[in-house]
């Protein structure tokens, strides 16, 4: 599988995951706050709530991390943010498409280059796509040759 196709698959997987965590478009913005729920002996507990004020994670209780930090991290990566990231990645994939360039080498012929980046010598996938793929390097199918 080529990098651009593989990257489309990873972004589709991100979308599948975020849709499973979302129950309504208008609820996709989440926020973290000190919990109004039972603190179970702690001075302060944190929770994550969606935009429709439905408690999603009623007690953020990491064993080795700061409760507030973990709660704020979960809220920062809410479905609204992830969907914006997915949209931006799809737009980048649409922009950084391959085009055929005439080879300047002795063998002649044509080689692929990115229609936006225009490397010399021609290179596809371009650095932008290689960098976009980097956060997914731990997923099956990633090839080390794609690493920028
Ligand atoms: Zn490019």
Backbone and ligand atoms as CSV (ligand in chain L), in Angstrom:
chain,resi,resn,atom,element,x,y,z
A,1,UNK,N,N,0.841,-1.191,0.000
A,1,UNK,CA,C,0.000,0.000,0.000
A,1,UNK,C,C,0.885,1.253,0.000
A,2,UNK,N,N,0.541,2.181,-0.855
A,2,UNK,CA,C,1.308,3.425,-0.923
A,2,UNK,C,C,0.987,4.320,0.273
A,3,UNK,N,N,1.902,5.228,0.583
A,3,UNK,CA,C,1.754,6.058,1.780
A,3,UNK,C,C,0.445,6.849,1.790
A,4,UNK,N,N,0.104,7.514,0.689
A,4,UNK,CA,C,-1.109,8.335,0.673
A,4,UNK,C,C,-2.346,7.474,0.938
A,5,UNK,N,N,-2.412,6.312,0.326
A,5,UNK,CA,C,-3.545,5.403,0.539
A,5,UNK,C,C,-3.566,4.918,1.991
A,6,UNK,N,N,-2.392,4.569,2.511
A,6,UNK,CA,C,-2.292,4.106,3.898
A,6,UNK,C,C,-2.719,5.212,4.861
A,7,UNK,N,N,-2.301,6.456,4.549
A,7,UNK,CA,C,-2.658,7.593,5.404
A,7,UNK,C,C,-4.171,7.838,5.388
A,8,UNK,N,N,-4.801,7.703,4.213
A,8,UNK,CA,C,-6.266,7.800,4.142
A,8,UNK,C,C,-6.898,6.764,5.078
A,9,UNK,N,N,-6.369,5.563,5.081
A,9,UNK,CA,C,-6.907,4.494,5.935
A,9,UNK,C,C,-6.761,4.850,7.411
A,10,UNK,N,N,-5.626,5.457,7.785
A,10,UNK,CA,C,-5.411,5.830,9.191
A,10,UNK,C,C,-6.385,6.936,9.614
A,11,UNK,N,N,-6.597,7.904,8.733
A,11,UNK,CA,C,-7.521,8.999,9.039
A,11,UNK,C,C,-8.951,8.457,9.130
A,12,UNK,N,N,-9.298,7.520,8.258
A,12,UNK,CA,C,-10.623,6.872,8.342
A,12,UNK,C,C,-10.774,6.148,9.681
A,13,UNK,N,N,-9.694,5.507,10.144
A,13,UNK,CA,C,-9.732,4.821,11.439
A,13,UNK,C,C,-9.909,5.839,12.572
A,14,UNK,N,N,-9.217,6.974,12.485
A,14,UNK,CA,C,-9.413,8.043,13.483
A,14,UNK,C,C,-10.883,8.459,13.530
A,15,UNK,N,N,-11.483,8.583,12.349
A,15,UNK,CA,C,-12.888,8.995,12.278
A,15,UNK,C,C,-13.802,7.940,12.905
A,16,UNK,N,N,-13.507,6.673,12.639
A,16,UNK,CA,C,-14.315,5.598,13.223
A,16,UNK,C,C,-14.224,5.651,14.749
A,17,UNK,N,N,-13.023,5.875,15.268
A,17,UNK,CA,C,-12.817,5.919,16.717
A,17,UNK,C,C,-13.551,7.116,17.332
A,18,UNK,N,N,-13.430,8.287,16.706
A,18,UNK,CA,C,-14.068,9.478,17.279
A,18,UNK,C,C,-15.589,9.381,17.174
A,19,UNK,N,N,-16.091,8.786,16.107
A,19,UNK,CA,C,-17.547,8.641,15.999
A,19,UNK,C,C,-18.099,7.707,17.078
A,20,UNK,N,N,-17.283,6.738,17.480
A,20,UNK,CA,C,-17.715,5.833,18.549
A,20,UNK,C,C,-17.766,6.551,19.902
A,21,UNK,N,N,-16.996,7.634,20.035
A,21,UNK,CA,C,-16.971,8.386,21.289
A,21,UNK,C,C,-17.967,9.542,21.291
A,22,UNK,N,N,-18.589,9.803,20.158
A,22,UNK,CA,C,-19.498,10.935,20.013
A,22,UNK,C,C,-20.934,10.438,19.942
A,23,UNK,N,N,-21.802,11.057,20.681
A,23,UNK,CA,C,-23.205,10.626,20.618
A,23,UNK,C,C,-24.096,11.671,19.970
A,24,UNK,N,N,-23.596,12.910,19.788
A,24,UNK,CA,C,-24.356,13.960,19.100
A,24,UNK,C,C,-23.374,15.043,18.665
A,25,UNK,N,N,-23.555,15.570,17.454
A,25,UNK,CA,C,-22.647,16.601,16.951
A,25,UNK,C,C,-22.550,17.783,17.914
A,26,UNK,N,N,-23.679,18.172,18.473
A,26,UNK,CA,C,-23.691,19.339,19.359
A,26,UNK,C,C,-23.071,19.053,20.732
A,27,UNK,N,N,-22.684,17.814,20.972
A,27,UNK,CA,C,-22.054,17.458,22.250
A,27,UNK,C,C,-20.547,17.240,22.102
A,28,UNK,N,N,-19.990,17.473,20.921
A,28,UNK,CA,C,-18.598,17.097,20.638
A,28,UNK,C,C,-17.531,17.951,21.311
A,29,UNK,N,N,-17.877,19.124,21.808
A,29,UNK,CA,C,-16.901,19.939,22.543
A,29,UNK,C,C,-16.957,19.547,24.018
A,30,UNK,N,N,-15.833,19.076,24.541
A,30,UNK,CA,C,-15.778,18.623,25.927
A,30,UNK,C,C,-14.971,19.614,26.756
A,31,UNK,N,N,-15.222,19.658,28.050
A,31,UNK,CA,C,-14.402,20.466,28.942
A,31,UNK,C,C,-14.126,19.685,30.224
A,32,UNK,N,N,-13.043,20.066,30.869
A,32,UNK,CA,C,-12.662,19.449,32.142
A,32,UNK,C,C,-12.923,20.445,33.261
A,33,UNK,N,N,-13.329,19.928,34.412
A,33,UNK,CA,C,-13.615,20.800,35.544
A,33,UNK,C,C,-13.510,19.993,36.836
A,34,UNK,N,N,-13.314,20.691,37.950
A,34,UNK,CA,C,-13.378,19.981,39.232
A,34,UNK,C,C,-14.737,19.303,39.346
A,35,UNK,N,N,-14.738,18.096,39.855
A,35,UNK,CA,C,-15.945,17.285,39.858
A,35,UNK,C,C,-16.957,17.709,40.907
A,36,UNK,N,N,-18.227,17.784,40.502
A,36,UNK,CA,C,-19.289,18.011,41.486
A,36,UNK,C,C,-19.726,16.706,42.142
A,37,UNK,N,N,-19.166,15.605,41.656
A,37,UNK,CA,C,-19.552,14.294,42.170
A,37,UNK,C,C,-18.764,13.960,43.433
A,38,UNK,N,N,-19.100,12.886,44.024
A,38,UNK,CA,C,-18.448,12.394,45.237
A,38,UNK,C,C,-16.927,12.361,45.055
A,39,UNK,N,N,-16.197,12.956,45.989
A,39,UNK,CA,C,-14.736,12.997,45.871
A,39,UNK,C,C,-14.060,11.766,46.458
A,40,UNK,N,N,-14.791,10.895,47.087
A,40,UNK,CA,C,-14.259,9.640,47.629
A,40,UNK,C,C,-13.004,9.873,48.459
A,41,UNK,N,N,-13.055,10.878,49.317
A,41,UNK,CA,C,-11.947,11.119,50.235
A,41,UNK,C,C,-10.865,12.034,49.700
A,42,UNK,N,N,-10.883,12.359,48.401
A,42,UNK,CA,C,-9.889,13.281,47.863
A,42,UNK,C,C,-10.382,14.706,48.047
A,43,UNK,N,N,-9.435,15.650,48.153
A,43,UNK,CA,C,-9.825,17.056,48.270
A,43,UNK,C,C,-10.542,17.532,47.009
A,44,UNK,N,N,-10.004,17.109,45.866
A,44,UNK,CA,C,-10.588,17.548,44.605
A,44,UNK,C,C,-10.455,16.433,43.586
A,45,UNK,N,N,-11.498,16.209,42.830
A,45,UNK,CA,C,-11.462,15.252,41.724
A,45,UNK,C,C,-11.860,16.005,40.468
A,46,UNK,N,N,-11.427,15.476,39.340
A,46,UNK,CA,C,-11.739,16.114,38.060
A,46,UNK,C,C,-12.635,15.207,37.252
A,47,UNK,N,N,-13.412,15.815,36.389
A,47,UNK,CA,C,-14.244,15.051,35.483
A,47,UNK,C,C,-14.264,15.735,34.126
A,48,UNK,N,N,-14.740,15.023,33.106
A,48,UNK,CA,C,-14.840,15.558,31.749
A,48,UNK,C,C,-16.298,15.480,31.341
A,49,UNK,N,N,-16.784,16.624,30.838
A,49,UNK,CA,C,-18.194,16.711,30.468
A,49,UNK,C,C,-18.302,17.215,29.035
A,50,UNK,N,N,-19.326,16.784,28.326
A,50,UNK,CA,C,-19.503,17.265,26.959
A,50,UNK,C,C,-20.318,18.559,26.931
A,51,UNK,N,N,-20.499,19.110,25.734
A,51,UNK,CA,C,-21.158,20.406,25.588
A,51,UNK,C,C,-22.634,20.367,25.962
A,52,UNK,N,N,-23.208,19.178,26.070
A,52,UNK,CA,C,-24.604,19.071,26.465
A,52,UNK,C,C,-24.719,18.702,27.944
A,53,UNK,N,N,-23.574,18.884,28.641
A,53,UNK,CA,C,-23.516,18.689,30.085
A,53,UNK,C,C,-23.904,17.286,30.522
A,54,UNK,N,N,-23.489,16.337,29.703
A,54,UNK,CA,C,-23.634,14.933,30.079
A,54,UNK,C,C,-22.255,14.474,30.548
A,55,UNK,N,N,-22.156,13.969,31.734
A,55,UNK,CA,C,-20.865,13.514,32.241
A,55,UNK,C,C,-20.336,12.363,31.418
A,56,UNK,N,N,-19.166,12.534,30.834
A,56,UNK,CA,C,-18.564,11.485,30.022
A,56,UNK,C,C,-17.636,10.632,30.864
A,57,UNK,N,N,-16.726,11.313,31.551
A,57,UNK,CA,C,-15.802,10.638,32.454
A,57,UNK,C,C,-16.053,11.300,33.810
A,58,UNK,N,N,-16.821,10.618,34.636
A,58,UNK,CA,C,-17.246,11.272,35.870
A,58,UNK,C,C,-16.144,11.347,36.922
A,59,UNK,N,N,-15.158,10.461,36.839
A,59,UNK,CA,C,-14.027,10.526,37.764
A,59,UNK,C,C,-12.745,10.213,37.021
A,60,UNK,N,N,-11.960,11.245,36.762
A,60,UNK,CA,C,-10.642,11.034,36.165
A,60,UNK,C,C,-9.721,10.714,37.328
A,61,UNK,N,N,-9.216,9.501,37.339
A,61,UNK,CA,C,-8.458,9.040,38.505
A,61,UNK,C,C,-7.215,8.255,38.073
A,62,UNK,N,N,-6.264,8.929,37.400
A,62,UNK,CA,C,-5.059,8.207,36.981
A,62,UNK,C,C,-4.220,7.813,38.193
A,63,UNK,N,N,-3.578,6.688,38.090
A,63,UNK,CA,C,-2.791,6.188,39.225
A,63,UNK,C,C,-1.467,6.923,39.390
A,64,UNK,N,N,-0.841,7.342,38.273
A,64,UNK,CA,C,0.502,7.911,38.370
A,64,UNK,C,C,0.605,9.333,37.808
A,65,UNK,N,N,-0.509,9.896,37.361
A,65,UNK,CA,C,-0.467,11.233,36.772
A,65,UNK,C,C,-1.376,12.167,37.549
A,66,UNK,N,N,-1.240,13.423,37.228
A,66,UNK,CA,C,-2.048,14.453,37.854
A,66,UNK,C,C,-3.487,14.410,37.311
A,67,UNK,N,N,-4.462,14.345,38.195
A,67,UNK,CA,C,-5.871,14.259,37.777
A,67,UNK,C,C,-6.258,15.398,36.833
A,68,UNK,N,N,-5.921,16.632,37.228
A,68,UNK,CA,C,-6.298,17.790,36.415
A,68,UNK,C,C,-5.634,17.726,35.040
A,69,UNK,N,N,-4.349,17.362,35.007
A,69,UNK,CA,C,-3.637,17.293,33.727
A,69,UNK,C,C,-4.249,16.272,32.794
A,70,UNK,N,N,-4.608,15.114,33.307
A,70,UNK,CA,C,-5.204,14.070,32.474
A,70,UNK,C,C,-6.601,14.499,32.016
A,71,UNK,N,N,-7.371,15.080,32.914
A,71,UNK,CA,C,-8.723,15.537,32.549
A,71,UNK,C,C,-8.659,16.604,31.463
A,72,UNK,N,N,-7.734,17.542,31.617
A,72,UNK,CA,C,-7.614,18.602,30.597
A,72,UNK,C,C,-7.131,18.029,29.264
A,73,UNK,N,N,-6.265,17.031,29.315
A,73,UNK,CA,C,-5.801,16.391,28.079
A,73,UNK,C,C,-6.962,15.695,27.358
A,74,UNK,N,N,-7.765,14.961,28.081
A,74,UNK,CA,C,-8.926,14.289,27.474
A,74,UNK,C,C,-9.844,15.323,26.827
A,75,UNK,N,N,-10.111,16.409,27.547
A,75,UNK,CA,C,-11.018,17.434,27.022
A,75,UNK,C,C,-10.422,18.144,25.809
A,76,UNK,N,N,-9.100,18.377,25.822
A,76,UNK,CA,C,-8.454,19.041,24.681
A,76,UNK,C,C,-8.573,18.208,23.412
A,77,UNK,N,N,-8.529,16.888,23.558
A,77,UNK,CA,C,-8.638,15.985,22.408
A,77,UNK,C,C,-10.066,15.463,22.278
A,78,UNK,N,N,-11.024,16.384,22.403
A,78,UNK,CA,C,-12.434,16.008,22.302
A,78,UNK,C,C,-12.806,15.711,20.847
A,79,UNK,N,N,-13.984,15.137,20.602
A,79,UNK,CA,C,-14.367,14.825,19.220
A,79,UNK,C,C,-14.356,16.041,18.302
A,80,UNK,N,N,-14.710,17.213,18.799
A,80,UNK,CA,C,-14.710,18.402,17.944
A,80,UNK,C,C,-13.302,18.678,17.421
A,81,UNK,N,N,-12.307,18.616,18.302
A,81,UNK,CA,C,-10.911,18.846,17.894
A,81,UNK,C,C,-10.437,17.761,16.923
A,82,UNK,N,N,-10.709,16.506,17.260
A,82,UNK,CA,C,-10.245,15.402,16.417
A,82,UNK,C,C,-10.893,15.489,15.029
A,83,UNK,N,N,-12.154,15.844,14.959
A,83,UNK,CA,C,-12.821,15.972,13.655
A,83,UNK,C,C,-12.213,17.115,12.835
A,84,UNK,N,N,-11.804,18.213,13.511
A,84,UNK,CA,C,-11.123,19.298,12.789
A,84,UNK,C,C,-9.775,18.821,12.259
A,85,UNK,N,N,-9.066,18.038,13.072
A,85,UNK,CA,C,-7.780,17.486,12.634
A,85,UNK,C,C,-7.966,16.558,11.436
A,86,UNK,N,N,-8.995,15.730,11.480
A,86,UNK,CA,C,-9.283,14.812,10.375
A,86,UNK,C,C,-9.564,15.606,9.100
A,87,UNK,N,N,-10.354,16.657,9.209
A,87,UNK,CA,C,-10.674,17.486,8.047
A,87,UNK,C,C,-9.410,18.124,7.470
A,88,UNK,N,N,-8.555,18.642,8.332
A,88,UNK,CA,C,-7.308,19.265,7.862
A,88,UNK,C,C,-6.410,18.241,7.180
A,89,UNK,N,N,-6.305,17.047,7.746
A,89,UNK,CA,C,-5.464,16.003,7.146
A,89,UNK,C,C,-6.005,15.588,5.783
A,90,UNK,N,N,-7.313,15.477,5.669
A,90,UNK,CA,C,-7.897,15.107,4.371
A,90,UNK,C,C,-7.650,16.207,3.326
A,91,UNK,N,N,-7.700,17.463,3.759
A,91,UNK,CA,C,-7.412,18.556,2.823
A,91,UNK,C,C,-5.949,18.530,2.393
A,92,UNK,N,N,-5.050,18.232,3.324
A,92,UNK,CA,C,-3.627,18.123,2.976
A,92,UNK,C,C,-3.392,16.964,2.013
A,93,UNK,N,N,-4.057,15.839,2.259
A,93,UNK,CA,C,-3.928,14.696,1.354
A,93,UNK,C,C,-4.436,15.054,-0.054
A,94,UNK,N,N,-5.513,15.799,-0.121
A,94,UNK,CA,C,-6.059,16.192,-1.423
A,94,UNK,C,C,-5.115,17.149,-2.153
A,95,UNK,N,N,-4.440,18.020,-1.419
A,95,UNK,CA,C,-3.501,18.974,-2.025
A,95,UNK,C,C,-2.220,18.304,-2.502
A,96,UNK,N,N,-1.687,17.415,-1.697
A,96,UNK,CA,C,-0.373,16.821,-1.974
A,96,UNK,C,C,-0.527,15.538,-2.794
A,97,UNK,N,N,-1.049,15.696,-3.976
A,97,UNK,CA,C,-1.271,14.573,-4.890
A,97,UNK,C,C,-0.061,14.426,-5.816
A,98,UNK,N,N,0.109,13.226,-6.366
A,98,UNK,CA,C,1.242,13.034,-7.277
A,98,UNK,C,C,0.958,13.599,-8.674
A,99,UNK,N,N,2.000,14.097,-9.297
A,99,UNK,CA,C,1.941,14.495,-10.708
A,99,UNK,C,C,3.160,13.874,-11.388
A,100,UNK,N,N,3.039,13.621,-12.683
A,100,UNK,CA,C,4.156,13.054,-13.437
A,100,UNK,C,C,5.099,14.174,-13.856
A,101,UNK,N,N,6.382,13.991,-13.600
A,101,UNK,CA,C,7.405,14.962,-14.014
A,101,UNK,C,C,8.379,14.254,-14.943
A,102,UNK,N,N,8.885,14.983,-15.914
A,102,UNK,CA,C,9.903,14.391,-16.774
A,102,UNK,C,C,11.203,14.263,-15.985
A,103,UNK,N,N,11.782,13.103,-16.110
A,103,UNK,CA,C,13.026,12.852,-15.394
A,103,UNK,C,C,14.160,13.665,-16.000
A,104,UNK,N,N,15.034,14.182,-15.161
A,104,UNK,CA,C,16.218,14.885,-15.647
A,104,UNK,C,C,17.417,13.945,-15.681
A,105,UNK,N,N,17.194,12.698,-15.297
A,105,UNK,CA,C,18.292,11.726,-15.277
A,105,UNK,C,C,18.596,11.188,-16.668
A,106,UNK,N,N,19.673,10.454,-16.780
A,106,UNK,CA,C,20.106,9.938,-18.083
A,106,UNK,C,C,19.145,8.901,-18.641
A,107,UNK,N,N,18.361,8.263,-17.761
A,107,UNK,CA,C,17.443,7.230,-18.219
A,107,UNK,C,C,16.192,7.778,-18.863
A,108,UNK,N,N,15.939,9.090,-18.726
A,108,UNK,CA,C,14.734,9.689,-19.288
A,108,UNK,C,C,13.501,9.201,-18.557
A,109,UNK,N,N,12.364,9.198,-19.248
A,109,UNK,CA,C,11.116,8.726,-18.659
A,109,UNK,C,C,10.505,9.770,-17.739
A,110,UNK,N,N,9.521,9.315,-16.977
A,110,UNK,CA,C,8.840,10.227,-16.052
A,110,UNK,C,C,8.885,9.644,-14.648
A,111,UNK,N,N,8.840,10.526,-13.674
A,111,UNK,CA,C,8.795,10.131,-12.273
A,111,UNK,C,C,7.726,10.960,-11.581
A,112,UNK,N,N,7.270,10.471,-10.438
A,112,UNK,CA,C,6.226,11.193,-9.708
A,112,UNK,C,C,6.831,12.244,-8.796
A,113,UNK,N,N,6.120,13.370,-8.687
A,113,UNK,CA,C,6.472,14.414,-7.731
A,113,UNK,C,C,5.169,14.938,-7.140
A,114,UNK,N,N,5.263,15.654,-6.035
A,114,UNK,CA,C,4.089,16.256,-5.408
A,114,UNK,C,C,3.698,17.496,-6.205
A,115,UNK,N,N,2.395,17.660,-6.468
A,115,UNK,CA,C,1.956,18.821,-7.247
A,115,UNK,C,C,2.143,20.135,-6.491
A,116,UNK,N,N,2.284,20.083,-5.161
A,116,UNK,CA,C,2.452,21.302,-4.365
A,116,UNK,C,C,3.928,21.538,-4.040
A,117,UNK,N,N,4.596,20.508,-3.569
A,117,UNK,CA,C,5.947,20.675,-3.024
A,117,UNK,C,C,7.010,20.845,-4.100
A,118,UNK,N,N,6.930,20.109,-5.194
A,118,UNK,CA,C,7.898,20.254,-6.274
A,118,UNK,C,C,9.338,20.096,-5.829
A,119,UNK,N,N,9.699,18.918,-5.390
A,119,UNK,CA,C,11.071,18.657,-4.928
A,119,UNK,C,C,12.054,18.586,-6.089
A,120,UNK,N,N,13.335,18.808,-5.810
A,120,UNK,CA,C,14.386,18.502,-6.773
A,120,UNK,C,C,15.459,17.705,-6.070
A,121,UNK,N,N,15.688,16.468,-6.427
A,121,UNK,CA,C,14.969,15.753,-7.475
A,121,UNK,C,C,13.550,15.407,-7.030
A,122,UNK,N,N,12.716,15.079,-8.021
A,122,UNK,CA,C,11.318,14.772,-7.746
A,122,UNK,C,C,11.203,13.666,-6.696
A,123,UNK,N,N,10.182,13.797,-5.846
A,123,UNK,CA,C,10.005,12.821,-4.771
A,123,UNK,C,C,8.527,12.711,-4.438
A,124,UNK,N,N,8.027,11.498,-4.456
A,124,UNK,CA,C,6.670,11.254,-3.979
A,124,UNK,C,C,6.645,9.901,-3.281
A,125,UNK,N,N,6.131,9.813,-2.075
A,125,UNK,CA,C,5.419,10.843,-1.329
A,125,UNK,C,C,6.358,11.946,-0.830
A,126,UNK,N,N,5.786,13.137,-0.740
A,126,UNK,CA,C,6.559,14.307,-0.342
A,126,UNK,C,C,6.789,14.310,1.175
A,127,UNK,N,N,7.621,15.242,1.613
A,127,UNK,CA,C,7.943,15.355,3.039
A,127,UNK,C,C,6.684,15.658,3.859
A,128,UNK,N,N,5.782,16.460,3.316
A,128,UNK,CA,C,4.551,16.797,4.048
A,128,UNK,C,C,3.764,15.528,4.375
A,129,UNK,N,N,3.590,14.643,3.379
A,129,UNK,CA,C,2.855,13.402,3.634
A,129,UNK,C,C,3.625,12.498,4.590
A,130,UNK,N,N,4.944,12.476,4.463
A,130,UNK,CA,C,5.752,11.654,5.376
A,130,UNK,C,C,5.610,12.155,6.811
A,131,UNK,N,N,5.578,13.473,6.980
A,131,UNK,CA,C,5.398,14.040,8.326
A,131,UNK,C,C,3.982,13.776,8.849
A,132,UNK,N,N,2.984,13.849,7.960
A,132,UNK,CA,C,1.605,13.546,8.369
A,132,UNK,C,C,1.478,12.104,8.846
A,133,UNK,N,N,2.252,11.210,8.265
A,133,UNK,CA,C,2.181,9.785,8.618
A,133,UNK,C,C,2.895,9.476,9.921
A,134,UNK,N,N,3.828,10.333,10.316
A,134,UNK,CA,C,4.673,10.046,11.473
A,134,UNK,C,C,3.902,9.751,12.770
A,135,UNK,N,N,2.843,10.506,13.093
A,135,UNK,CA,C,2.111,10.173,14.329
A,135,UNK,C,C,1.494,8.777,14.319
A,136,UNK,N,N,1.372,8.166,13.135
A,136,UNK,CA,C,0.767,6.833,13.024
A,136,UNK,C,C,1.814,5.732,12.895
A,137,UNK,N,N,3.076,6.058,13.141
A,137,UNK,CA,C,4.168,5.102,12.906
A,137,UNK,C,C,4.032,3.823,13.732
A,138,UNK,N,N,3.268,3.856,14.806
A,138,UNK,CA,C,3.096,2.643,15.617
A,138,UNK,C,C,1.940,1.767,15.138
A,139,UNK,N,N,1.256,2.189,14.102
A,139,UNK,CA,C,0.143,1.375,13.582
A,139,UNK,C,C,0.649,0.382,12.541
A,140,UNK,N,N,-0.056,-0.749,12.401
A,140,UNK,CA,C,0.350,-1.753,11.412
A,140,UNK,C,C,0.410,-1.163,10.003
A,141,UNK,N,N,1.412,-1.557,9.264
A,141,UNK,CA,C,1.532,-1.140,7.870
A,141,UNK,C,C,2.469,0.018,7.635
A,142,UNK,N,N,2.872,0.705,8.714
A,142,UNK,CA,C,3.809,1.819,8.530
A,142,UNK,C,C,5.154,1.257,8.083
A,143,UNK,N,N,5.756,1.912,7.095
A,143,UNK,CA,C,7.063,1.461,6.591
A,143,UNK,C,C,8.143,2.453,7.017
A,144,UNK,N,N,9.231,1.928,7.510
A,144,UNK,CA,C,10.346,2.789,7.939
A,144,UNK,C,C,10.862,3.638,6.795
A,145,UNK,N,N,10.731,3.174,5.560
A,145,UNK,CA,C,11.208,3.960,4.416
A,145,UNK,C,C,10.407,5.254,4.243
A,146,UNK,N,N,9.239,5.349,4.889
A,146,UNK,CA,C,8.435,6.567,4.806
A,146,UNK,C,C,8.899,7.625,5.808
A,147,UNK,N,N,9.671,7.198,6.810
A,147,UNK,CA,C,10.085,8.108,7.875
A,147,UNK,C,C,10.892,9.260,7.274
A,148,UNK,N,N,10.504,10.517,7.571
A,148,UNK,CA,C,11.219,11.655,6.974
A,148,UNK,C,C,12.635,11.802,7.529
L,1,ZN,ZN,ZN,3.668,17.713,-1.022
